Amino acid sequence: MKTIIRMKHLGIFAFLLAMYSCSNSNGGQAGAAEQVREYKVVSLQPEEITLAKDYPTTLQGVQTVEIRPRVAGYIEEIRVDEGDFVKKGQILFRLNANDLQAQVRSAEAQVKVAEAQVSTAKINVEKTQPLVDKNIISQFELESVKTALASAEAQLANAKANLANAKANLGYTLITSPTNGIIGNFPYRVGSLVSSSITQPLTTVSNTENMYAYFSMNETEFLILIKDLQGTTTKQKLENLPEAELVLPDNTIYTNKGRVETASGIVDQSTGAINIRASFPNPEGILRSGSSGKVRIPQHYNNAIIIPQKATMEIQNKHFAYVVNAENKVVNTLVEIISGNLKDSYIVKSGLKAGDKIVTEGITSLRDGMEIKPNVQTQQAPATDNSSNQ
């Protein structure tokens, strides 16, 4: 009997021990679940940075001239080819000049006839004057021969004008370039009859020694661009803007840098954009009128708040970051950002300020109001990516 009672006591003791062990085990698991996790955090500090942003552009030569004939004629010779570089005064086309040469010869003959008439009229005046002086003939006769002389001289002047006009027309059969530049297409070929009234020009000459790059940016961006630049006028501020770069269609950077020269004084009401012009030297003739590309404009920020891209999450085209408050709890915060050519970072336009602490890693596991253990890291300098940006 004593043995049975002892066995019962041992069983009760074992049961109580097991219950105690289970209780301790569950308590340990609950404590682990409630443990605060550690996250990397940076304290934001303002930085000075120059950000480059790209704007689509269309290139135009500083001067594009249509070449049209001033006289009618058949194209007899084309002395250049499409795409050639030509100099001012260089002959481009030669028209058939047979008819105009005949007109010159006819005008020269008319000048000779008029000169003969003037000579005859002068002789008549010289003969008549002594007779009038001796009262052999009346003064009226002298006035008549003088009038004939004046008429002959007028006819001579008219004949000389016709000759000059005929020679000028003959000279127009040699069509020259009015400027240095690149030759365009030829819609007319040798043998074509052309005149000053043709619908298409013979060709165009584009002066591409300097190229204009036209682009636009919204009003807010433009105000940020010129805000901290020296100068009292917009033109003076643009003169102090750093040099611009041109990104070619193959995403390479054009060798020669350019400058932003002018900005339109009118904001497009439909788009809110301002039209801007930059100029790039083109001594090698690589750039062509009508080409596309992107103008890369440097934008300087004196007190920029920069955050890593991995510290943000995008929801419906909006960016959010987790800010750590004084109680070490995270607050999901909407931020407005600028990307530019920063490789792994954003510039913050609004939503964050200097001194704010944000979580930089593992943000997908965070929830608004969640308590964390901050592991404050040193903020790294942002890297830039000059290959391309939007």
C-alpha positions in Angstrom: 0.0 0.0 0.0 2.8 2.4 0.9 4.4 1.6 -2.4 1.2 2.5 -4.3 0.9 5.8 -2.5 4.5 6.7 -3.2 4.0 5.9 -6.9 1.0 8.2 -7.0 3.0 11.0 -5.4 5.8 10.6 -8.0 3.2 10.7 -10.9 1.7 13.9 -9.6 5.2 15.4 -9.2 6.1 14.5 -12.7 2.9 16.0 -14.1 3.5 19.3 -12.3 7.1 19.4 -13.5 6.0 18.9 -17.1 3.4 21.6 -16.8 6.0 24.0 -15.4 8.4 23.2 -18.3 5.7 23.8 -20.9 4.8 27.1 -19.2 8.4 28.2 -19.3 8.7 27.1 -22.9 5.7 29.1 -24.1 6.8 32.2 -22.2 10.2 32.1 -23.9 8.5 31.9 -27.4 6.3 34.8 -26.5 9.3 36.8 -25.4 11.1 36.0 -28.7 8.1 37.1 -30.7 8.0 40.4 -28.9 11.7 41.1 -29.4 12.5 44.4 -31.1 14.4 44.0 -34.4 17.4 46.0 -35.4 17.3 48.0 -38.7 20.0 50.2 -40.4 19.1 53.9 -40.2 20.7 57.1 -41.5 20.3 60.6 -40.2 19.7 63.0 -43.1 22.1 65.9 -43.5 21.9 68.6 -46.3 24.5 68.3 -49.0 25.7 70.4 -51.9 25.3 68.6 -55.2 25.1 69.3 -58.9 22.4 67.1 -60.6 22.3 66.6 -64.4 18.9 66.1 -66.1 18.2 65.3 -69.7 15.7 67.1 -72.0 14.7 65.8 -75.5 15.9 68.2 -78.2 15.8 68.8 -81.9 18.9 70.3 -83.6 18.9 73.1 -86.1 21.7 74.9 -87.9 22.0 78.6 -87.0 21.0 79.4 -90.6 19.1 77.3 -93.2 18.7 79.0 -96.6 16.5 77.9 -99.5 18.3 78.1 -102.9 16.0 79.3 -105.6 16.7 80.5 -109.2 16.1 84.2 -110.0 15.7 83.6 -113.7 14.1 80.9 -115.8 16.2 78.3 -117.5 17.2 74.6 -117.8 19.7 73.2 -115.3 22.8 72.5 -117.3 25.2 71.6 -114.5 25.1 70.7 -110.8 28.6 71.3 -109.4 28.1 69.9 -105.9 26.5 66.8 -104.4 23.9 66.3 -101.6 25.6 66.5 -98.2 28.6 68.4 -99.4 30.1 71.2 -97.3 30.2 74.4 -99.3 31.6 77.9 -98.7 29.9 81.3 -99.2 30.1 82.3 -102.9 30.8 78.8 -104.2 28.9 77.9 -107.5 26.2 75.3 -106.9 24.2 75.2 -110.2 24.6 76.5 -113.7 21.6 77.2 -115.9 21.5 77.3 -119.7 22.5 80.9 -120.6 21.9 80.9 -124.4 18.8 83.1 -124.4 20.3 85.5 -121.8 23.5 85.8 -123.7 21.5 86.8 -126.8 19.7 89.4 -124.7 23.0 90.8 -123.6 24.2 91.1 -127.2 21.0 92.8 -128.2 21.3 95.2 -125.2 24.9 96.0 -126.2 23.8 96.8 -129.7 21.1 99.1 -128.4 23.7 101.0 -126.4 25.8 101.5 -129.5 22.8 102.8 -131.4 21.9 105.2 -128.6 25.5 106.4 -128.4 25.5 107.2 -132.1 22.3 109.1 -131.7 23.8 111.1 -128.9 26.8 111.9 -131.0 24.6 113.1 -133.9 22.6 115.3 -131.6 25.7 116.9 -130.2 27.0 117.7 -133.7 23.6 119.3 -134.5 23.8 121.5 -131.4 27.4 122.5 -132.2 26.4 123.5 -135.8 23.2 125.4 -134.7 24.7 127.5 -131.9 26.9 129.7 -134.2 24.0 130.3 -136.6 21.8 131.5 -133.8 24.6 133.7 -132.5 24.8 135.4 -135.9 20.9 135.6 -136.1 20.9 133.5 -139.2 18.3 131.1 -137.6 16.0 131.6 -134.7 16.5 130.5 -131.1 13.7 128.0 -131.6 15.9 125.9 -133.9 18.6 125.8 -131.2 16.1 124.7 -128.6 14.9 121.9 -130.9 18.3 120.4 -131.4 19.1 120.6 -127.7 15.8 118.8 -127.0 16.8 116.1 -129.5 20.2 115.8 -127.7 18.5 115.4 -124.3 16.2 112.7 -125.7 19.1 110.8 -127.3 21.0 110.9 -123.9 17.9 109.6 -122.1 17.7 106.7 -124.7 21.3 106.0 -124.1 20.8 105.8 -120.3 17.9 103.5 -120.8 19.9 101.3 -123.2 22.7 101.1 -120.6 20.2 100.1 -117.9 18.8 97.4 -120.1 22.4 96.1 -120.7 23.2 96.1 -117.0 19.9 94.2 -116.3 20.7 91.7 -119.1 24.2 91.1 -117.7 22.8 90.7 -114.2 20.3 88.1 -115.5 23.1 86.3 -117.2 25.1 86.3 -113.9 22.0 84.7 -112.2 22.5 81.6 -114.3 25.4 80.8 -112.0 23.7 80.1 -108.7 26.0 80.4 -105.7 25.8 79.7 -102.0 24.9 82.6 -99.8 26.6 81.1 -96.7 28.9 78.3 -95.5 27.0 75.1 -94.8 25.8 71.7 -95.8 23.9 71.0 -99.0 20.5 69.4 -98.7 18.5 67.3 -101.2 18.1 68.0 -105.0 14.5 67.7 -106.1 15.5 68.9 -109.6 18.2 67.3 -111.8 20.2 68.3 -114.9 17.8 69.1 -117.7 14.9 70.3 -115.5 13.3 73.7 -116.4 13.2 75.9 -113.3 12.2 79.5 -112.5 11.7 81.8 -109.6 8.1 80.4 -109.2 9.0 76.7 -108.5 7.3 75.2 -105.5 10.4 73.5 -104.1 13.8 75.1 -103.8 16.7 73.8 -105.8 18.3 72.8 -102.5 19.0 74.1 -99.1 22.2 75.2 -97.4 22.4 74.7 -93.6 25.0 76.7 -91.8 26.0 74.1 -89.1 29.1 75.6 -87.8 27.0 76.2 -84.7 24.0 74.2 -83.8 20.9 75.3 -81.9 19.3 72.7 -79.6 15.7 73.5 -78.8 14.0 71.9 -75.8 11.5 72.7 -73.0 11.1 72.3 -69.3 8.3 73.1 -66.9 8.1 76.3 -65.1 9.0 74.9 -61.7 12.1 73.2 -63.0 13.2 76.5 -64.7 12.8 78.5 -61.6 14.9 75.9 -59.7 17.5 76.0 -62.4 18.1 79.8 -62.3 17.2 80.4 -58.6 20.7 80.5 -57.1 22.5 81.8 -60.2 24.2 85.2 -60.2 22.6 88.0 -62.3 19.6 90.4 -62.2 18.0 89.3 -65.4 17.2 85.8 -66.8 19.8 86.3 -69.6 22.5 87.1 -67.1 21.6 84.1 -64.9 21.7 81.8 -67.9 25.2 83.2 -68.8 26.4 81.9 -65.4 24.9 78.5 -65.8 27.5 75.7 -66.2 28.1 74.3 -69.6 25.6 71.9 -71.0 26.2 68.5 -72.7 24.6 66.9 -75.7 23.6 63.2 -75.5 23.6 61.8 -79.0 21.0 59.2 -80.2 23.4 56.4 -79.5 23.7 57.6 -75.9 27.3 58.8 -76.3 28.2 62.3 -75.2 29.0 64.8 -77.9 32.6 66.0 -77.6 32.0 69.8 -77.5 30.0 71.3 -74.7 27.4 74.0 -75.2 25.7 76.8 -73.4 22.1 77.7 -72.7 21.6 81.0 -74.4 17.9 82.0 -74.3 14.6 81.2 -72.7 11.2 82.2 -74.0 9.4 84.9 -72.0 6.1 83.1 -72.5 4.9 80.0 -70.7 2.9 77.6 -72.9 -0.6 77.6 -71.2 -1.5 74.2 -72.5 1.7 72.4 -71.2 3.1 74.8 -68.6 6.5 74.6 -70.4 9.1 77.2 -71.3 11.0 76.9 -74.6 14.8 77.1 -74.2 17.7 77.2 -76.7 21.2 76.0 -76.2 24.0 76.4 -78.7 26.8 73.8 -79.5 29.8 74.4 -81.7 30.1 71.9 -84.6 33.5 72.4 -86.2 33.7 68.8 -87.4 30.2 68.9 -88.9 29.1 65.8 -86.9 25.8 67.4 -86.0 23.1 67.8 -88.6 19.9 69.9 -88.8 16.9 67.9 -87.9 18.8 65.4 -85.7 17.5 64.5 -82.3 19.2 64.0 -78.9 19.0 65.1 -75.3 20.4 68.3 -73.7 21.9 67.5 -70.3 21.6 70.5 -68.0 23.5 70.7 -64.7 21.2 71.8 -61.8 23.0 72.9 -58.6 21.5 72.3 -55.2 23.0 74.0 -52.1 21.1 72.2 -49.3 19.9 69.0 -50.9 18.4 66.1 -48.8 19.5 62.9 -50.5 18.2 59.4 -49.7 19.1 56.0 -51.1 16.6 54.6 -53.5 16.4 51.3 -51.5 15.0 53.4 -48.6 11.9 54.2 -50.6 9.0 52.2 -51.9 6.7 53.2 -54.8 3.0 52.8 -54.6 0.8 54.2 -57.5 3.6 56.5 -58.7 4.1 57.9 -55.2 7.2 57.3 -53.1 7.2 56.5 -49.4 10.0 56.2 -46.7 9.9 55.1 -43.1 10.9 57.8 -40.7 12.0 56.8 -37.2 10.4 59.0 -34.5 11.6 59.8 -31.0 10.1 56.6 -29.6 12.0 54.5 -32.2 8.7 53.8 -34.0 8.6 54.0 -37.8 6.2 56.4 -39.6 5.3 55.8 -43.3 6.0 59.2 -44.9 5.1 60.4 -48.4 8.1 62.0 -50.1 8.5 63.9 -53.4 11.7 63.1 -55.2 14.0 64.1 -58.1 16.0 61.3 -59.7 18.2 63.1 -62.4 21.4 61.2 -63.0 21.9 59.9 -59.5 22.6 56.2 -59.7 21.2 54.8 -56.5 19.7 57.9 -54.8 17.0 60.5 -54.9 16.9 64.2 -54.1 14.0 64.9 -51.8 11.8 67.9 -52.8 9.4 67.6 -49.9 8.4 65.2 -47.1 11.8 65.0 -45.3 14.1 67.5 -43.6 17.6 67.7 -42.2 17.9 65.6 -39.0 15.2 63.1 -39.9 16.2 59.4 -39.5 15.0 57.0 -42.1 15.3 53.2 -42.4 17.6 52.2 -45.3 17.3 48.4 -45.5 14.6 45.8 -45.1 11.7 48.3 -45.4 9.4 45.7 -46.9 9.1 44.0 -43.4 8.1 47.2 -41.7 4.6 48.4 -40.8 3.5 51.9 -39.8 4.0 52.4 -36.1 6.3 49.4 -35.6 9.0 49.8 -33.0 12.6 49.1 -34.1 16.1 49.2 -32.8 17.9 51.8 -34.9 21.5 51.0 -36.0 22.6 54.4 -37.2 24.9 54.3 -40.2 27.1 57.0 -41.9 25.4 58.4 -44.9 27.2 57.5 -48.1 28.0 60.1 -50.9 25.6 59.6 -53.8 27.0 58.1 -57.0 26.1 59.5 -60.4 25.2 57.7 -63.6 26.1 59.7 -66.8 25.1 57.1 -69.3 21.5 58.2 -69.5 18.6 59.5 -67.3 15.1 60.7 -67.8 
